Amino acid sequence: MKYEKQLLGILIVIFIVLTLITSYYGSTDIGDYSDVAKYFAGDYSAKIRSSHSYLWGYLHAPIVELFSSFLIFKITSIIFLFLTALSVFYLSGKNRKALWLMVLSPVAWYMAPWINPIQASSLIFLWTFYFISEYSRDNNLRNLIYSGLLIGLGWAVWDTILYLGVIMLLVFLYDKKLSSSLVFVACILIGLAPRLILDTYLFNFAFFTAIKTFISGWVNVFGGIYQTGFAHSPKTFATIFSFLLAIPLSFWICFKPGIFKAHKKEIIFLCISLLLFLMNPQIRYVLVLAPIIILISSKYLGNKGFKISIYGSILITLFFISPYVIEIFYSSPNSQIYGIEASSVLSDGISLSNADLKEVLIEDLNSISLDFPNQSFLVGNSPDDYQVLAHFYWGSSVKEFVSIQDYELWQKNESILYEKRFEPVPNIAERRQFWIEGGLKKSDNDKTDYKSIEYAIGIGEPVNSPDFVIVKEYKTLVLSKKV
């Protein structure tokens, strides 16, 4: 026991040090949270655009403003992952096997450096699952209320919780009275209150980001607003294999007849949820289910199964964190500004360079802000390249980084980015016909003075616009001036 505690302490130290010193912050949706925090901290030189809840970034804004850094996201990630491990230990009846499986969970190590609300959602959803499981057994209304409130709170910071909540309702409450489902839904809305209040304050509509995110998700299924094909993670060998590796190895014993019979609802819920995530196979999604899997499976693991799970978890963890170790010494492997993660290594391999693209980019931005102070810059050639510059620039000498997409819409006097119309045509002599229309457009509250923009910045290439000609090339950025 003495040496076990020492080993646990060493692992915790390694976990914290690796998380804080790797240059990796994540590769998916990080702008939707970090840039929101930076915007409300007053350090974001662009319009803000997020396809997710603003609450997580808003809560981090004061610390981001204080230190002009995104490091606070890693610190909160560590805190929530520790609390999740302790919760698993507590809920399992202080089962040491459960604690070790959680401490060595590959997906926990994988997600530690990420700017993402999934770490917090994982903790919230673990307790949600516990309370609804208790309600399923004892019909204690208090457990149902707690579960609904926590679902709402989880949804307030991470939208995918809504889908898990729907699955949970169908699996755990199908054999209960309708009033149980109504109480559950009402409590979800109460738990969602922080997000509803913030959305009302920011957008004058309580469900602004919830509806926008829901629509964006389905638009992505059909190729996104740029119609570039399936806009979620592609179902390749690398993404699916990495996703399956992230699932705790102990999960598979849950299909033994005796275990399945004892936890039928719980295991059915996990299977449906995993199949849902396979539609968009990303390692990070597994984190919200891993604590639940470990909580159930750990009580049935014999010594042999426990050793297999531990040794397997260590090997998978080493694979998952190897890019983070590399990015301590090489900040831009594979010439990616935001870095790479395990599934990218599996699909593309790895190439190393001594050049730090992020540092070069930041150096170029600082030089441009000194050479051409108090200017608004058009940024291209991709519609969201402006976000890259706004994310990495910390200063007050740039008025605004402007998307080339918005500039071109202004030139054409247009505002619509994407629209769809549903209009069924009757086959009989019906007098009336209805249609439903929706879409995405440039905000009506757009105060950018596009006409006064004199300079444009391209990342690695000049901005592709006849209005601008190259005037200066920096190390990675190309500056052009309006003719």
Beta strands, then each sheet from edge to edge (+ up, - down):
strand 1: 375-380
strand 2: 398-403
strand 3: 416-422
strand 4: 436-441
strand 5: 455-459
strand 6: 468-473
strand 7: 477-482
sheet 1: 2+ 1+ 5+ 7- 6+
sheet 2: 3+ 4-
end
